[in-house]
Amino acid sequence: GSLVVNYPFDDDEQGVAIYSKSPDDAVFQQLALSYSKENTKMYQGSPCQDMYPNEYFPHGITNGAQWYNVPGGMQDWNYLNTNCFEVTIELGCVKYPRAEELPKYWEQNRRSLLQFMKQV
């Protein structure tokens, strides 16, 4: 896991980790930033220092393919085949948090979710 908003494309023609700009890149960046700006730790860009000390996401967002290449991902498929704009929101450094930690996750992401919905 991580704490970042990932936007298309998740894949590129070369199959390497390189920025892969979609035709709607500016819109995807706006959507991603609308979420990350409301989550202080995410927006700072280095959320998982203990696990991934070299990982940095400026303003808490990343182009999927620049982070790591995912050929055939659902986010890209939906965008290309149905014109559905999707982002992937990674909510934390731990993939499976304990149940007692869930209220903390809610508080960290509540404002982000509301701001994200306003983008409609």
N, C-alpha and C positions, 0 to 999 in steps of 0.2 A: 504494500500500500504506500500511499503518499498523500500529500495534501496539496492538490493542484486541480485546476480546470484544464482539461485537454480538449482541443478542438481540431477539426479536420484540416487537412488530410492526415490519416494515420499511416499512410503508405506512400511510397514514391516509386517511380519507374525503375530506379536502380536498386531498390531493396536495402538501402543504407539509412542510417540516422542522419537525415538532412531535412531542412525546412521544406515542406511540401504545401505550397500555397493553393488554396481552393479559390474559385472565382468569387466567393463570398467571404474572403478572408477577413475583411474589415468588420463585417457583421458578426462573424464568429468571435473575433477579438472583443468586440463590444459586449456580447453576451457573456463571455468568460470573465471579463473584467467586472461586469455588473455583479457577478457572484463573489469573486475573490475580494473585491474592495470592502465588502461587509464582514469578512473573516480576517481579522488582524494577523493571525499567525500564517494563514495562507498567503495573504498579500505580501508579507515580508519576503517570501520566496525561498527560504531555507528551512522547511518545516521538520525534516527528519535528520538533523545533524548527527545524532548518535548512530543511526543506521546507514545513512548515505551522506557522508560529510562533504562530498564534492558535488552533490546535486543542488542546483539553483534554478529557480523558475522566476524570472523577472515579473514582478507584480502578481505572482501566484498563478500564472497561466502558461501554457505551452502548446505549441503545434505538436500534434501527436507524433508525426514522423520524425520531428527533430529530437524528441525525447527517446523514442525507440520505435522501430518499424513494425507495424502490425498489418500484414497483407490480408485482405478479405474481411476486415473488421465490420461489425454491424453499423457503427457510426458512419463510416464512409459509404457502405452499401445503401443505407437509408437515404443519405444525402444524394447520391448519384442516381438512384433508381426511383425514389418517391418524392424527391425534393423536400424531405423532412430534415430540418436543421437540428442536429444533436450535438451535445458536448458530453464528455465523460467527466464526472466530478468525483475525484478521489477524496474521501472524507477524513483520512487519517493514516498515520504511519503504520498502524497495526490493523491488519486485515480483519481480524475477528476480535473486536473489543469485548471485554466482559460486560455483562448486563448492567452492572452498577455504574459503568462509565457512560452509558447511553444518554442520560440527562445532560452530561457535559457536552457531548456531541451535538445534542439538540440546541443548547444555548450558543455554541460556537457557530452554528449554521442557520439558525432561525431567521435572522435578518437577511442573510445571503439568499435564502430560499424565497423570501418575500420580494426582495429586489429583483431576483431572477424572474419571478412571475410577472412583475410589472413590465418587463421587456416585451411582453406579448402586445 
